[in-house]
Structure formats: structure tokens, C-alpha cells
Amino acid sequence: MSDQIKFIVDNLNKEPFRKNYNLITFDSLEPMQLLQVLNDVLAEIDPKQVVDIREEMPEQTAKRMLSLLGILKYKPPGNAADMSTFRQGLVIGSKPVIYPVLHWLLQRTNELKKRAYLARFLIKLEVPSEFLQDETVADTNKQYEDLMEAFKTLHKECEQLKISGFSTAEIRRDISAMEEEKDQLIKRVERLKKRVETVQNHQRMLKIARQLRVEKEREEFLAQQKQEQKNQLFHAVQRLQRIQNQLKSMRHAAADATPESLMKRLEEEIKFNSYMVTEKFPKELENKKKELHFLQKVVSEPAMGHSDLLELESKINEINTQINQLIEKKMMRNEPIEGKLSLYRQQASIISRKKEAKAEELQEAKEKLANLEREVSVKTSQTREYDGTEVLKGDEFKRYVSKLRSKSTVFKKKHQIIAEFKAEFGLLQRTEELLKQRHENIQHQLQTIEEKRGISGYSYTQEELERVSALKSEVDEMKGRTLDDMSEMVKKLNSLVSEKKSALAPIIKELRQLRQKCQELTQECDEKKSQYDSCAAGLESNRSKLEQEVRGLREECLQEESRYHYINCMIKNLEVQLRRATDEMKAYVSSDQQEKRKAIREQYTKNIAEQENLGKKLREKQKAVRESHGPNMKQAKMWHDFEQLMECKKQCFLKQQTQTSIGQFQMMRLVLESQIEKGNGSPLQYSCLENPMDQGAWWATSQT
């Protein structure tokens, strides 16, 4: 419990709560303050819960918190029968109830935020079946379900994008690189346009080239479509083969099965189902009804106070005593017939329990089998979506594994060749660097020689002239080649255009007809949509009005219900007080002295008399203390002065000790002994005989 409170306090002191609690201050919070802390944590998870507890009725607070905890899937400790205690503890702000809730909420705040956000959109609004018979309501409900499914898919995509690892910096870099590449392409296109403008009929040639590119793209698309259809055909053939194999195996299994075995299996299934329908399910239904009735009864009852709990405990103790008495009477009778019947009943109950346990195990096994089959179907559908192929089984899987092994060997060989190429590339790169360095050295030497001879820049100008002449010759060759290529391209394009026109003529005719139909359908769709929008707006306005009325009535009902419970509690408190007052009056008026002694008035008068006697004794004691205070203080002062005098004499004796002689001490001892023999000695003189220090003290006093 202490670790739990420490965890709660640490999390509440962090962001975003910043409560500045310690273990003592948190544990000393009042129930209302503890409920406010719980509400603050719930408000951090769901912003709709931002409410001041003092301005809200306790029933509304409990209902709001319980509904949110139900959405967040919080399971209170204990069984279903403890729900009433959990609800009452939440209403009154009980620490054993609220501490586990806070610990559970603070452990998984981020997860619960996400769950609360999704609950706003994914908790389905249940529409009664009689309303769904209306076509408009049914269509609206279907649209609502479709939007919910669309929200699920979009949220999944958003979560996948969040964990995909794409950062904004990388995307910005990619965008900037693409923009630079786009600028370069635009410049290249402009340069090519300038080159082509000198050619005759360049616009017509560009148009033909554009059409050629479009047709090539369409050809690639058709080839891709053809390949996909081939793959689909191949998968369909494989599926057909698998289904045929399954059909053969099922026929083989059916051929081996005899009518007797089938009948036995069917009889067993019928027995099991009849047992489940006639015995197990009715018992479970009855138990659930009882539990529901009990929970409804608990919910309908008002909040219980301490006096109600004491009454219930007393009733439980009385009933337990009655049960024990009945058991003792039954054991004293010791009827043999009843004992035999109890044995048979015990055996029957054991057998019925075993039967129920086996039925439950069989039901769980069936549910597990159904879940596994569902998971297998889901996994197969996922593999089809990802790969487009069916799950391989048996020999097909072995062939696939052998194919993968052969591919892995080929991959290893290719990887080795790539490594060799990389090593060779590194060597060539190093040789290139060395040759460049050597070339730079030679160029530097050549420039120094040219400067010495007075012809600096000669080699550079010569290289530039050679490069310009080479570029000119290349440009001339490219112009000749481009003209030839363009003439050939124009011929090919003309032939292809004529072929495509002939092929596209019937398709264009069909397309015109389809366009007309499309225009008619779009017009009709727009009309229907406008009708639907007007109808939906009217229904939405009516629905909002009804919702506001229902909300107002519910709030009024809750207020009246809370007021009713409060008045009931006040009436019960007044009844208890009235009953106590009547009991007091009966005890005070009755002639029986025993009952009079039980009366509260008699007890109070007795206590008052005892306290008065005690006060009287204390006053007498105080008076005695006051009278003896002066003499006692005087005696204490005299004793203190005596102690100081003796201390002073002791110091004087210690100073004179070095100057006194042994004869004086002996004479002093003789004088003391003579006085003691005469009976005139004091206690100090007696002690002086035992202790020399006391003798010195006596000697000093006698001298003074």
C-alpha cells in the first residue's frame, strides 16, 4: 500500500498535475479533496471531465466517473457482488477504493488518453429495431456505421505513419532535392526547346512525340494488366487444385465412415446440446437473473450509513446463530434415513459438478477451435493482401523451400561477385587519385617552365582550343544524327498514329455513349442528393430538439432522484433521533430503577456528580498547596544557602590543607571523640571520623 501511495504522489507531483504533495499531506486529504484529485486525473485523460466536484451532485459525479471507467475498461478488485461497495466507496471518497483507481490510471495515462479519444467516435449508438424499419433512419444508420469504419482505417493509417520512422527533416531534404531536380529538368527542357526551334515543323513533331509517349505508357499499363490477369489465373488454378484435393480427402473420409459411427457421433452431439439447453444454460440464466436482480436492488437502495451497517451486521449474526442452532438440532437427531439420503445427494452433486465441468471444458475447447479457425482465416486473408498468393501447404511448401535455397546460393554467389567488384573499384579509385596527383604535379612543373620561358598559359589555351574543336565536331555529328533520327521517328509515328486511330475508333464511339449516360446519371444523382440533404437537415434538427428535451428531462430526473435519496436519509436520521428520544422518555418516566439507570439523563447526572466531587477534591488540594507554598520555598532557599556555605568552607579547607599539621588533626580528632562520648556530637562530626575531608570542613567551621 505504501509503494502504491508513493507511486501516486510521485506522478501527481510531475507534469501536468504539479500538486506538490508528500506522503503525509496526500494521506491526510479529505474525501471531497481526494475525489477532486481523481477527477483531475480523469480530466487529463478526457477533457470533458473538467468539473468542480463541489458544484455537482454526488450521484451525478459517481455516474460520470463510473461511465468513464467503464469506457476505459477498469475492472474493480473483487467479484461482481462487490460492485455496490465499489460504487458507495466512490461516492463517499473512500481511500481503499480511490487509491487503486489512481494507481491504475497513472500507470497507463497515454494509453487511456488514446482509448478515451477513440471512444468518442467508436462507441456505437444503439438504435431500436422499430426505428430501423424506416428507410431514412436505416440509411442514416448505415452511413454512420460506414463513417465509423472509415475512421478506424484512417486512424490505423495515421498510427502506422507515426511509427514508420519518417522524419520531417528527411521529407524536407527530399522535397528540396526534388525541387532542385525539377529546376534542372526545366532548364534542360528549355535548352532542348531552343535547339528544336531551328528545325522545320517542330511543333508537329513534338505533338507526335507526345502522342507516342502516351501510347507507350498505355502499352506498359496493358502489359502490366495482362501480367496481373495471368497471376490471378495461376492463383485461381492453384485454388481449384487445392479445393479438388480437399474434396477428394473429404470423400475418402466419408467413404471410410459407417452409418453406425455417424449415428453415434450425432447422438453424442444431440445429448451434449440437449444437456446444454435443458440444464446448463437455464441454470446460468437463472444465476445471471438473480445477480442482476440483486445488483438492481443494490443500485436502487440509498447510500448506507454507519447505523445501517451496524443493523445489518446484527441481523447477520442473528441469522448465523439460528443456522448453527438448526445444524446442532439436526446432528442431535441423527436420523439414519436422512444420512443415507445425504450420501446419495452428495454423490449426485459431485456427479453433476463433474458433468458441468466437462461440459464447460468441451465448450471452451469448441470456442478455442473456432477462434483458431478464425485466426487462420484472418492470417490467410492478410497474406493474400500482402503477397497476393495463397498459403502453401505440403509438397508446395517443400518446393517453395527448395526454390528459396537455390535462390539463396545464387544470392551468395552474386554477393561475392559484388564484393570483388567493390574491392576492384577501391583499387581503381586509389590509382585514379594517384594519377590525378601526378598530373597536377606535371602541370605545375609545366607552368613553371612556361613562366621561365615567358609563354605562360600556352598549354591551357592549346587544350581549350582542342576541346572546343572536339565539341564542335561532336555537335555537328549530333545534329546530323538527330535530323536522321527525327525523320525516322516521324515516319514511325505516322504509321503508329494511323494504326491507333483505326483501333480507337470503335472505343471512342462507345465512350461518347457512356459519357452521355454518365451526364444523365450525375444529374439524377445531384437531384437525389439535394433531396437527401434537405430531408437529412430536417431530421437532424428534429433529432437535436429531441435530444435537448431528453437531456433536460434526464437532468431533472437525476436531480429529483438525488433529492429523494437525500430526503430519505434525513427522514431516517430523524426517525432514529425520535426513537432515541422516546426511549429516553420511557426510561425516565418508568418506575423501574433498573431502566432509570439506563437512561442517558441519569448517566449524565451521575457523571456530573462524579466530576463535581473530583473538582472539589482538586480545589482542596490546590488550597493545601497554596498554604504550604511559602514555607516550602523558604526551606528550599535555606537549604540552597546551606549548600553554598558548605561549598565555600570546603574550598577554604582545601586551600589551608597544605598549611595544617598532623598534630592539629589529631587534636581535632580527640576533641571530636570527647564530644561524641559526651553525646553532644552532630551528624557532621560523626562523618568527620570516617572521612578526613569532613574533618577539615568541621575544623574550618569551628575556626570561624
C-alpha positions as a printed Julia matrix, in Angstrom:
704×3 Matrix{Float64}:
   0.0     0.0     0.0
   2.86    2.39    0.83
   4.53    1.7    -2.55
   1.21    2.39   -4.25
   0.78    5.74   -2.44
   4.4     6.68   -3.19
   3.9     5.98   -6.91
   0.69    8.08   -6.93
   2.36   11.01   -5.13
   5.41   10.93   -7.45
   3.22   11.03  -10.56
   0.94   13.73   -9.19
   3.96   15.95   -8.48
   5.13   15.65  -12.1
   3.74   17.32  -15.2
   0.93   18.08  -15.98
  -0.54   17.88  -12.43
   2.18   19.55  -10.27
   0.31   19.01   -6.97
   3.35   19.35   -4.62
   2.16   16.57   -2.28
   4.14   14.41    0.1
   3.05   11.11    1.65
   1.64   12.75    4.79
  -0.3    15.55    3.09
  -1.7    13.19    0.46
  -2.79   10.61    3.04
  -4.46   13.34    5.13
  -6.68   14.58    2.26
 -10.41   14.71    2.95
 -12.8    12.56    0.85
 -14.0    15.56   -1.2
 -10.41   16.63   -1.96
  -9.48   13.04   -2.88
 -12.43   12.9    -5.28
 -11.28   16.2    -6.83
  -7.78   14.71   -7.38
  -9.34   11.67   -9.07
 -11.48   13.97  -11.22
  -8.36   15.99  -12.22
  -6.63   12.79  -13.39
  -9.73   11.77  -15.37
  -9.89   15.28  -16.87
  -6.3    14.9   -18.07
  -7.35   11.69  -19.85
 -10.66   13.06  -21.15
 -11.03   16.9   -21.28
 -14.83   16.58  -20.98
 -14.41   15.61  -17.3
 -13.21   19.09  -16.2
 -15.76   19.69  -13.41
 -15.67   21.15   -9.89
 -16.9    18.38   -7.56
 -18.45   20.89   -5.15
 -20.82   22.18   -7.84
 -22.08   18.72   -8.79
 -24.4    16.27   -7.07
 -22.75   13.11   -5.66
 -24.93   10.79   -7.76
 -24.03   12.63  -10.96
 -20.33   12.52  -10.08
 -20.45    8.76   -9.39
 -22.38    8.08  -12.59
 -19.98   10.17  -14.7
 -16.86    8.57  -13.22
 -18.28    5.04  -13.46
 -19.23    5.52  -17.11
 -15.74    6.81  -17.97
 -14.05    3.99  -16.03
 -16.27    1.52  -17.9
 -15.17    3.04  -21.23
 -11.52    2.81  -20.09
 -12.15   -0.89  -19.18
 -11.22   -0.59  -15.49
 -12.05   -3.76  -13.53
 -12.53   -3.19   -9.77
 -10.88   -5.75   -7.46
 -13.22   -8.49   -6.34
 -16.25  -10.15   -7.93
 -19.48   -8.7    -9.31
 -21.08   -8.67   -5.85
 -18.54   -6.06   -4.7
 -19.72   -3.52   -7.28
 -22.15   -1.95   -4.79
 -19.35   -1.4    -2.25
 -17.13   -0.01   -5.03
 -19.89    2.41   -6.08
 -20.56    3.52   -2.49
 -16.83    3.98   -1.86
 -16.56    6.11   -5.0
 -19.49    8.28   -3.84
 -18.12    8.88   -0.34
 -14.45    9.22   -1.44
 -13.14    6.08    0.32
  -9.35    5.71    0.2
  -9.28    1.88   -0.32
 -11.44    2.41   -3.43
  -9.81    5.55   -4.92
  -6.14    4.65   -4.37
  -6.21    1.57   -6.71
  -8.11    3.62   -9.34
  -5.49    6.41   -9.23
  -2.63    3.87   -9.37
  -4.19    2.16  -12.41
  -4.87    5.47  -14.22
  -1.41    6.96  -13.62
   0.32    3.77  -14.79
  -1.14    3.97  -18.32
  -2.12    7.6   -18.89
  -1.06    7.81  -22.57
  -2.82    4.55  -23.47
  -6.0     5.68  -21.7
  -5.91    9.07  -23.46
  -5.91    7.26  -26.79
  -8.73    4.96  -25.63
 -10.85    7.88  -24.43
 -10.27    9.73  -27.71
 -11.32    6.68  -29.75
 -14.35    6.06  -27.53
 -15.86    9.39  -28.66
 -16.07    8.04  -32.22
 -16.23    4.24  -31.87
 -18.9     3.72  -29.17
 -21.84    2.73  -31.31
 -25.15    4.45  -30.76
 -27.75    1.71  -30.38
 -30.9     2.4   -32.42
 -34.05    0.4   -31.56
 -35.15   -2.09  -34.18
 -38.58   -0.46  -34.62
 -36.86    2.78  -35.71
 -34.62    0.92  -38.17
 -37.67   -0.16  -40.15
 -37.84    3.37  -41.51
 -35.72    3.59  -44.69
 -34.33    7.04  -43.9
 -33.25    6.04  -40.4
 -31.78    2.78  -41.71
 -29.8     4.62  -44.42
 -28.57    7.16  -41.87
 -27.53    4.36  -39.51
 -25.7     2.57  -42.33
 -23.91    5.8   -43.27
 -22.99    6.24  -39.61
 -21.5     2.71  -39.49
 -19.59    3.3   -42.76
 -18.13    6.53  -41.35
 -17.11    4.64  -38.22
 -15.29    2.02  -40.3
 -13.64    4.76  -42.37
 -12.46    6.41  -39.15
 -10.95    3.1   -37.99
  -8.97    2.67  -41.22
  -7.79    6.29  -41.22
  -6.7     6.06  -37.6
  -4.75    2.85  -38.32
  -3.01    4.52  -41.26
  -2.18    7.53  -39.09
  -0.68    5.31  -36.38
   1.35    3.38  -38.96
   2.68    6.65  -40.38
   3.65    7.8   -36.88
   5.71    4.66  -36.24
   7.02    4.33  -39.79
  10.13    6.36  -38.92
   9.75    9.18  -41.46
  11.03   12.43  -40.0
  10.14   15.92  -41.18
  13.81   16.74  -41.75
  14.2    13.82  -44.18
  11.0    14.75  -46.01
  12.14   18.37  -46.29
  15.5    17.24  -47.65
  13.74   15.03  -50.19
  11.46   17.9   -51.2
  14.39   20.29  -51.62
  16.29   17.68  -53.68
  13.21   17.08  -55.84
  12.77   20.83  -56.35
  16.4    21.16  -57.43
  15.96   18.22  -59.79
  12.8    19.84  -61.13
  14.68   23.1   -61.81
  17.41   21.2   -63.62
  14.84   19.34  -65.73
  13.08   22.61  -66.59
  16.41   24.11  -67.7
  17.2    21.05  -69.81
  13.76   21.18  -71.42
  14.23   24.85  -72.23
  17.64   24.13  -73.79
  16.18   21.3   -75.85
  13.29   23.53  -76.96
  15.76   26.17  -78.13
  17.67   23.53  -80.12
  14.49   22.11  -81.68
  13.09   25.54  -82.67
  15.57   25.72  -85.56
  14.1    22.55  -87.12
  11.15   22.83  -89.5
   7.68   21.58  -88.3
   9.0    21.16  -84.76
   5.55   21.73  -83.21
   4.04   18.88  -85.21
   6.96   16.62  -84.37
   6.66   17.42  -80.65
   2.95   16.65  -80.75
   3.62   13.33  -82.45
   6.36   12.53  -79.9
   3.93   13.33  -77.05
   1.31   11.02  -78.53
   3.96    8.32  -78.9
   4.9     8.62  -75.23
   1.23    8.38  -74.18
   0.75    5.27  -76.3
   3.88    3.67  -74.85
   2.64    4.31  -71.33
  -0.68    2.77  -72.24
   1.1    -0.21  -73.75
   3.05   -0.69  -70.5
  -0.17   -0.42  -68.49
  -1.85   -3.04  -70.68
   1.17   -5.33  -70.35
   1.05   -4.95  -66.58
  -2.68   -5.68  -66.61
  -2.04   -8.76  -68.69
   0.59   -9.97  -66.23
  -1.77   -9.42  -63.28
  -4.52  -11.37  -65.01
  -2.03  -14.19  -65.66
  -1.11  -14.21  -61.98
  -4.79  -14.25  -61.0
  -5.41  -17.14  -63.38
  -2.45  -19.03  -61.91
  -3.73  -18.46  -58.36
  -7.24  -19.49  -59.38
  -5.87  -22.73  -60.87
  -3.91  -23.41  -57.68
  -7.01  -22.73  -55.56
  -9.03  -25.07  -57.76
  -6.44  -27.81  -57.32
  -6.45  -27.37  -53.54
 -10.24  -27.42  -53.39
 -10.25  -30.59  -55.53
  -7.74  -32.2   -53.16
  -9.88  -31.22  -50.18
 -12.93  -32.66  -51.91
 -11.09  -35.92  -52.54
  -9.95  -36.13  -48.9
 -13.48  -35.43  -47.65
 -14.93  -38.07  -49.96
 -12.29  -40.54  -48.79
 -13.17  -39.76  -45.15
 -16.88  -40.11  -45.92
 -16.26  -43.45  -47.64
 -14.5   -44.85  -44.56
 -17.27  -43.65  -42.2
 -20.07  -46.11  -41.43
 -23.7   -45.18  -40.69
 -23.32  -46.57  -37.14
 -20.35  -44.28  -36.35
 -22.14  -41.29  -37.85
 -25.25  -42.06  -35.81
 -23.18  -42.41  -32.63
 -21.48  -39.08  -33.28
 -24.8   -37.39  -33.96
 -26.32  -38.93  -30.81
 -23.41  -37.66  -28.73
 -23.8   -34.18  -30.19
 -27.56  -34.27  -29.57
 -27.01  -35.37  -25.96
 -24.46  -32.65  -25.36
 -26.63  -29.96  -26.95
 -29.74  -31.11  -25.07
 -27.79  -31.07  -21.79
 -26.55  -27.56  -22.54
 -30.04  -26.34  -23.48
 -32.06  -28.05  -20.76
 -29.7   -27.99  -17.76
 -26.63  -25.8   -18.05
 -27.92  -22.73  -19.87
 -31.13  -22.42  -17.74
 -29.03  -22.58  -14.54
 -26.63  -19.95  -15.82
 -29.55  -17.79  -16.96
 -31.21  -18.11  -13.56
 -27.96  -17.2   -11.77
 -27.49  -14.19  -14.03
 -31.07  -13.07  -13.39
 -30.57  -13.4    -9.64
 -27.32  -11.47   -9.84
 -28.98   -8.78  -11.98
 -31.92   -8.54   -9.57
 -29.53   -8.23   -6.65
 -27.49   -5.52   -8.41
 -30.65   -3.6    -9.34
 -31.79   -3.83   -5.75
 -28.41   -2.54   -4.53
 -28.45    0.32   -7.05
 -31.99    1.33   -6.15
 -31.21    1.5    -2.43
 -29.88    4.8    -1.0
 -26.37    5.22    0.35
 -25.98    3.35    3.66
 -24.72    4.97    6.81
 -22.87    3.58    9.82
 -26.06    2.82   11.74
 -27.49    0.84    8.79
 -24.31   -1.22    8.58
 -24.48   -1.99   12.29
 -28.11   -3.14   11.94
 -27.17   -5.4     9.02
 -24.27   -6.89   10.96
 -26.54   -7.61   13.92
 -29.1    -9.3    11.6
 -26.36  -11.41   10.01
 -25.11  -12.51   13.41
 -28.65  -13.47   14.48
 -29.22  -15.49   11.31
 -25.84  -17.24   11.74
 -26.75  -18.2    15.31
 -30.1   -19.58   14.1
 -28.36  -21.62   11.39
 -25.9   -23.05   13.93
 -28.76  -23.98   16.26
 -30.62  -25.76   13.45
 -27.45  -27.66   12.48
 -26.95  -28.76   16.09
 -30.58  -29.95   16.33
 -30.21  -31.9    13.11
 -26.98  -33.52   14.32
 -28.61  -34.45   17.63
 -31.48  -36.2    15.84
 -29.02  -38.3    13.81
 -31.66  -39.91   11.56
 -30.17  -42.83    9.54
 -32.52  -42.37    6.55
 -31.53  -38.74    6.31
 -27.85  -39.75    6.46
 -28.25  -42.18    3.56
 -30.06  -39.58    1.53
 -27.31  -37.06    2.27
 -24.74  -39.54    0.91
 -26.76  -40.05   -2.27
 -27.27  -36.3    -2.58
 -23.55  -35.7    -2.12
 -22.73  -38.25   -4.82
 -25.33  -36.73   -7.15
 -23.96  -33.22   -6.56
 -20.39  -34.46   -7.25
 -21.5   -36.13  -10.48
 -23.44  -33.04  -11.57
 -20.41  -30.83  -10.83
 -18.16  -33.15  -12.85
 -20.69  -33.11  -15.66
 -20.83  -29.31  -15.62
 -17.03  -29.1   -15.55
 -16.69  -31.44  -18.54
 -19.39  -29.52  -20.41
 -17.57  -26.27  -19.74
 -14.27  -27.83  -20.89
 -15.92  -29.04  -24.09
 -17.49  -25.63  -24.68
 -14.14  -23.91  -24.1
 -12.45  -26.35  -26.49
 -15.07  -25.61  -29.15
 -14.66  -21.86  -28.65
 -10.88  -22.23  -28.81
 -11.17  -24.24  -32.03
 -13.48  -21.59  -33.53
 -11.07  -18.83  -32.51
  -8.14  -20.69  -34.04
 -10.05  -21.23  -37.27
 -10.94  -17.54  -37.28
  -7.29  -16.59  -36.74
  -6.2   -18.93  -39.55
  -8.71  -17.31  -41.93
  -7.55  -13.83  -40.88
  -3.89  -14.76  -41.39
  -4.61  -16.25  -44.82
  -6.53  -13.12  -45.86
  -3.62  -10.97  -44.63
  -1.11  -12.99  -46.62
  -3.32  -12.63  -49.7
  -3.44   -8.86  -49.21
   0.31   -8.54  -48.7
   1.59  -11.05  -51.23
  -1.42  -11.85  -53.37
  -0.74  -15.62  -53.0
  -2.36  -18.39  -51.03
  -0.74  -20.08  -48.01
   1.35  -23.01  -49.2
   0.91  -26.47  -47.72
   2.58  -29.85  -48.02
   4.56  -30.51  -51.18
   4.06  -26.98  -52.46
   5.75  -25.6   -49.33
   8.67  -28.06  -49.77
   9.1   -26.97  -53.38
   8.98  -23.35  -52.27
  11.69  -24.02  -49.63
  13.95  -25.78  -52.17
  13.45  -22.85  -54.56
  14.41  -20.42  -51.78
  17.55  -22.45  -51.04
  18.63  -22.36  -54.7
  17.97  -18.62  -54.76
  19.99  -18.16  -51.55
  23.0   -19.92  -53.14
  22.68  -17.7   -56.21
  22.4   -14.66  -53.92
  25.57  -15.65  -52.06
  27.49  -16.01  -55.35
  26.24  -12.64  -56.6
  27.09  -11.07  -53.25
  30.63  -12.44  -53.52
  30.97  -11.05  -57.05
  29.72   -7.64  -55.83
  32.31   -7.7   -53.02
  35.06   -8.43  -55.57
  33.81   -5.58  -57.76
  33.81   -3.25  -54.75
  37.41   -4.19  -53.92
  38.47   -3.65  -57.52
  36.59   -0.32  -57.56
  38.5     0.76  -54.45
  41.82   -0.09  -56.14
  40.86    1.77  -59.31
  39.73    4.77  -57.28
  43.07    4.84  -55.47
  45.02    4.59  -58.78
  42.86    7.4   -60.17
  43.73    9.61  -57.2
  47.44    8.86  -57.65
  47.29    9.63  -61.39
  45.44   12.88  -60.71
  48.06   13.87  -58.18
  50.84   13.03  -60.66
  49.04   15.0   -63.38
  48.76   18.03  -61.08
  52.48   17.83  -60.32
  53.32   17.65  -64.05
  51.01   20.6   -64.76
  52.67   22.61  -62.01
  56.11   21.82  -63.43
  54.91   22.77  -66.95
  53.54   26.1   -65.68
  56.88   26.92  -64.0
  58.77   26.08  -67.21
  56.36   28.28  -69.28
  56.82   31.18  -66.83
  60.61   30.83  -67.12
  60.41   30.84  -70.93
  57.9    33.74  -70.96
  54.96   31.81  -72.55
  52.72   31.22  -69.51
  49.21   29.86  -70.3
  50.25   28.29  -73.62
  49.32   24.72  -72.68
  45.96   25.82  -71.22
  44.96   27.76  -74.37
  46.04   24.86  -76.54
  43.9    22.42  -74.53
  40.92   24.78  -74.68
  41.23   25.09  -78.48
  41.41   21.3   -78.86
  38.4    20.82  -76.54
  36.33   23.46  -78.42
  37.13   21.88  -81.79
  36.21   18.43  -80.44
  32.93   19.77  -79.03
  32.14   21.44  -82.37
  32.72   18.22  -84.28
  30.53   16.3   -81.76
  27.74   18.88  -82.07
  27.85   18.64  -85.85
  27.65   14.86  -85.69
  24.77   15.03  -83.17
  22.85   17.45  -85.4
  23.17   15.1   -88.35
  22.14   12.11  -86.25
  19.2    13.94  -84.66
  17.84   15.01  -88.04
  18.03   11.44  -89.34
  16.51   10.07  -86.16
  13.72   12.62  -86.19
  12.82   11.83  -89.79
  12.69    8.12  -88.99
  10.74    8.85  -85.82
   8.2    10.91  -87.75
   7.64    8.06  -90.2
   7.17    5.56  -87.4
   4.88    7.9   -85.53
   2.7     8.49  -88.54
   2.29    4.74  -89.05
   1.58    4.16  -85.34
  -0.9     7.03  -85.19
  -2.83    5.67  -88.14
  -2.92    2.2   -86.56
  -4.02    3.56  -83.19
  -6.72    5.72  -84.78
  -8.18    2.73  -86.56
  -8.05    0.73  -83.33
  -9.54    3.53  -81.19
 -12.43    4.49  -83.47
 -14.98    1.93  -82.08
 -13.83    2.62  -78.5
 -14.37    6.37  -79.0
 -17.93    5.73  -80.22
 -18.68    3.64  -77.13
 -17.07    6.31  -74.95
 -19.39    9.01  -76.33
 -22.45    6.95  -75.45
 -21.08    6.24  -71.98
 -20.38    9.95  -71.45
 -23.99   10.79  -72.24
 -25.17    8.15  -69.77
 -22.72    9.45  -67.19
 -24.06   13.0   -67.55
 -27.66   11.77  -67.12
 -26.71    9.7   -64.06
 -24.76   12.56  -62.48
 -27.73   14.89  -62.98
 -30.07   12.35  -61.36
 -27.56   11.78  -58.55
 -27.37   15.53  -57.85
 -31.18   15.75  -57.64
 -31.37   12.78  -55.26
 -28.54   14.2   -53.21
 -30.29   17.56  -52.83
 -33.48   15.76  -51.74
 -31.49   13.67  -49.28
 -29.7    16.72  -47.86
 -32.96   18.58  -47.27
 -34.53   15.53  -45.61
 -31.4    14.88  -43.51
 -31.33   18.52  -42.37
 -34.96   18.32  -41.22
 -34.35   15.05  -39.39
 -31.18   16.4   -37.82
 -33.0    19.48  -36.5
 -35.8    17.29  -35.07
 -33.26   14.92  -33.55
 -31.3    17.75  -31.92
 -34.51   19.16  -30.4
 -35.49   15.74  -29.07
 -32.0    15.18  -27.69
 -32.1    18.52  -25.87
 -35.5    17.66  -24.39
 -34.32   14.21  -23.33
 -31.14   15.68  -21.81
 -33.15   18.24  -19.85
 -35.59   15.59  -18.62
 -32.75   13.27  -17.62
 -31.02   16.01  -15.66
 -34.3    16.88  -13.95
 -34.89   13.2   -13.18
 -31.39   12.83  -11.7
 -31.84   15.94   -9.58
 -35.19   14.72   -8.28
 -33.74   11.27   -7.62
 -30.8    12.69   -5.64
 -33.2    14.94   -3.73
 -35.4    11.91   -3.0
 -32.43    9.95   -1.61
 -31.3    12.93    0.46
 -34.81   13.38    1.95
 -34.99    9.64    2.71
 -31.66    9.82    4.54
 -32.83   12.86    6.53
 -36.1    11.09    7.42
 -34.2     8.02    8.64
 -31.87   10.18   10.74
 -34.87   12.0    12.26
 -36.61    8.66   12.93
 -33.5     7.39   14.75
 -33.34   10.58   16.82
 -37.1    10.37   17.58
 -36.74    6.73   18.6
 -33.89    7.6    20.92
 -35.92   10.45   22.42
 -38.97    8.19   23.01
 -36.75    5.5    24.58
 -35.25    8.16   26.86
 -38.71    9.4    27.89
 -39.91    5.85   28.6
 -36.84    5.11   30.7
 -37.15    8.42   32.58
 -40.92    8.04   33.25
 -40.9     4.33   34.17
 -40.95    3.3    37.85
 -38.31    0.59   37.4
 -34.99    1.8    38.86
 -33.01   -0.5    36.56
 -34.44    1.18   33.46
 -33.93    4.6    35.0
 -30.27    3.84   35.42
 -30.05    3.04   31.68
 -31.43    6.47   30.81
 -28.98    8.94   29.32
 -30.14   11.69   31.71
 -29.33    9.53   34.73
 -25.92    8.69   33.29
 -25.2    12.34   32.61
 -26.32   13.39   36.15
 -24.12   10.64   37.6
 -21.14   11.81   35.51
 -21.8    15.43   36.56
 -21.86   14.46   40.25
 -18.61   12.5    39.89
 -16.94   15.42   38.12
 -18.17   17.85   40.82
 -16.69   15.62   43.58
 -13.44   15.38   41.66
 -13.35   19.2    41.26
 -13.99   19.66   44.95
 -11.07   17.38   45.86
  -8.81   19.16   43.41
  -9.77   22.57   44.85
  -8.95   21.34   48.37
  -5.62   20.02   47.15
  -4.94   23.36   45.44
  -5.72   25.21   48.67
  -3.32   23.0    50.64
  -0.6    23.54   48.05
  -1.1    27.31   48.19
  -0.88   27.34   52.01
   2.34   25.27   52.12
   3.96   27.01   49.17
   5.58   29.9    51.14
   7.2    27.82   53.94
   8.36   25.21   51.47
  10.0    27.8    49.25
  11.69   29.39   52.3
  13.01   25.99   53.43
  14.29   25.26   49.94
  16.11   28.64   49.85
  17.67   27.96   53.28
  18.87   24.55   52.13
  20.35   26.12   48.96
  22.2    28.74   51.07
  23.49   25.96   53.33
  24.86   24.09   50.3
  26.67   27.23   49.1
  28.15   27.8    52.6
  29.42   24.23   52.8
  30.96   24.5    49.33
  32.74   27.7    50.37
  34.06   26.04   53.54
  35.26   23.09   51.51
  37.25   25.4    49.23
  38.76   27.19   52.24
  39.76   23.89   53.77
  41.45   22.77   50.57
  43.48   25.99   50.5
  44.59   25.57   54.15
  45.28   21.85   53.85
  48.93   22.37   52.87
  49.48   24.64   55.9
  47.88   22.45   58.63
  49.94   19.92   60.57
  49.25   16.38   61.59
  49.04   17.32   65.27
  46.17   19.66   64.68
  44.19   16.87   63.0
  44.91   14.53   65.85
  43.88   17.16   68.4
  40.74   17.78   66.38
  40.02   14.05   66.34
  40.42   13.86   70.13
  38.11   16.81   70.62
  35.54   15.23   68.35
  35.75   11.88   70.11
  35.34   13.54   73.51
  32.28   15.43   72.33
  30.78   12.31   70.77
  31.35   10.37   74.0
  29.52   13.08   75.89
  26.66   12.81   73.36
  26.94   16.34   72.01
  28.19   15.45   68.53
  26.38   16.36   65.32
  25.96   14.16   62.22
  28.72   16.18   60.57
  31.05   15.32   63.41
  30.25   11.6    63.11
  31.06   11.71   59.43
  34.3    13.55   60.14
  35.61   10.47   61.91
  35.08    8.45   58.76
  36.33   10.99   56.21
  39.29   13.39   56.6
  37.69   15.82   54.19
  34.74   16.19   56.56
  37.2    16.71   59.41
  38.74   19.63   57.54
  35.26   21.05   56.93
  34.45   20.76   60.64
  37.75   22.32   61.57
  37.07   25.27   59.24
  33.63   25.81   60.76
  34.95   25.6    64.28
  37.6    28.19   63.49
  35.04   30.55   62.05
